Amino acid sequence: MAVTRAKKSEILSTLIENIKNAKSIWFAQTNGLTVSEFSDLRKELRTVNTTYNLAKKTLVKIAVKEALGLDLDLSLLPGQVGVVCSNDDAVAGLSKTNAYITKAYNKKVQVQKISWVASIFEGKVNGLEETKVIASMPSRETLLGRLVGSMMSPLSGMARFLDAASKELETQGKTKVGQLEGKKAETPKEEAAPAETPAAE
């Protein structure tokens, strides 16, 4: 069914707006996502303020030029391509889409239903290989989780120390940690040297 001029204009306006507001733009090739699967993916992406739009490549090229002033080489976009725009975090939509890429693999016919083909990251157009490298980056959420984990490690050690000190205070009947008596290690006694036998005259 042919798309009317009014509909094309509406799609183009949406693309331009999404691309203008995006921290990063990703292009994914779809090779057989069902309507239901596509709807599920879009719902997942909305949770991290990321949009996913399908459009003709000529419209995508025009939208990128209008929004960013960049010339997009259409040879980078094989087949039917969707545009993923991450708005809050430059890589937030990636983890969601990456998870779906794994989930949407058709094992029966060994076809990847969706895969990355290109991206626009930090104002630069990237081909397939560069896009794969960037797509493997952890999201801000993941990095913050790792940071919190590394900060909690010494605090956990301190909590274990205080817990042990509390039990020791109770055992020794003390009220202050400074009053605790450490166990003194016994110093091994040196054996006396054997007495010298007087030399026979």
Secondary structure, 3 states (H helix, E strand, C coil): CCCCHHHHHHHHHHHHHHHHHCCEEEEEEECCCCHHHHHHHHHHHHCCCEEEEECCHHHHHHHHHHHHCCCCCHHHCCCCEEEEEECCCCCHHHHHHHHHHHHCEECCCCEECEEEEEEEECCEEECHHHHHHHHCCCCHHHHHHHHHHHHHHHHHHHHHHHHHHHHHHHHHCCCCHHHCCCCCCCCCCCCCCCCCCCCCC
